Amino acid sequence: MEKGYGGKHFLLQAVEAAIGWPEARASSNNDSESWASFIFEEIICRFGCIPFCLIDGGSEFRGAAEILFKQYGIVIIQKLQVYETKKSSTH
């Protein structure tokens, strides 16, 4: 996939669950530091500290993002990935 304007390749997105309000930012990286910066600048600085964050358990939340959550007392709720497998028929 080609990089976009300014070398941006990823879209970091957060959605407020109650009303579905989206926040997003184009980013060159999909790592913990990028996510920590996005959460701090686009969410905490604009709307105040959030009580919890529902994440999908991706590796980008290990490191700086987890440190940010601990620093501000944000509870991390990890969403479980459930995969449904189809049973093969032996008939």
N, C-alpha and C positions, 0 to 999 in steps of 0.2 A: 504494500500500500504506500502510495506517495505521501510525503509530508505536506501539510497544508501551509497556509500563509504564515510566515515567521518561523517555519520549522516545527510547527505544532502537529502532533500526530495523535494525541489522545484527547478525549472529552471527559473531564471530571464532572460528575453530576451528583447532586444530592436533592432529595425530594422530602418536603415536610409532609408527614403521613396524614395528618388530620385534614388538611385542605388541599394537598397536592401541589403546593408551591414549589417550583423548581429553582435551583441555583446551579449554574454550570460555568465551566471555565475551560478554554483550550489550553493544553499543556504539552510540553515536549517530552515529559516523562510520566510514567504511571508507577511512581514509587512512593514510599512512606513520606519523604520530605515534601513532595508535591502535594500529597493529600493533606498533610498537616498544615501547610501554608494555605491551601484552599479552604479548609475547615475554619482556620483561625480568621483569615481575612474576609471571606465571603459570608461566613455564618456567625461566628462568635462576635467579631467586631461590629457587624451590622445589626444583629438581632439580640445579642446577649448570649450568655452561656446556655447551652442546651442540657437538659437533664440526662438524656441517654442518646445513644446512637446505635441503630440497627445496621449491622454489617454482614457481608456475605462470607467472611472468613478468608478473603484473599490475602496474599502475602504482602500487598502494598500497605496494609494497616499495621504490620509489625515494625517496631522501631519508633521513629519520630511521631507518628500518629498516635500510637499507644501512650507515649510519654506525654503528649499534649492532652489526651483524654484524662490521664492520671493527674496531671497538673491542675486541671480545671474541674476535677471530680465528676467527669462524664462517665456514666455507666455504659459499658460496651455489651450489647446484646448481639450474640452471633446467631445469624439465621442459618438453620440447618439446610443443607442441600439434599433434597430427597429425589432420588432417581427411581423411576418406575421401570421395571424390566418386564418384557413380554415373555410369557411362557410359550415354549414351542410345542406345537401339537404333534403327538406321536401317532395320530390316527391315520 
